[in-house]
Amino acid sequence: MDWLAKYWWTLVLVFLVGVIINVIKDLKRVDHKKFLANKPDLPPHRDFNDKWDDDDDWPKKEQKK
């Protein structure tokens, strides 16, 4: 078990290489052309900044008479 204390990072490296290989295999299975052909429409973007548009942070310039 002394080797495990010295070389624990190799086990982590082997695990990460296995994860990367499985991710690559899964990504090769994805058919991106089929997804792009049947892509759902996105709803229109809705932000809540319209509530703040009326409140102007800048000081208003007073017109001189």
Secondary structure, 3 states (H helix, E strand, C coil): CHHHHHCHHHHHHHHHHHHHHHHHHHHHHCCHHHHHHCCCCCCCCCCCHHHCCCCCCCCCCCCCC
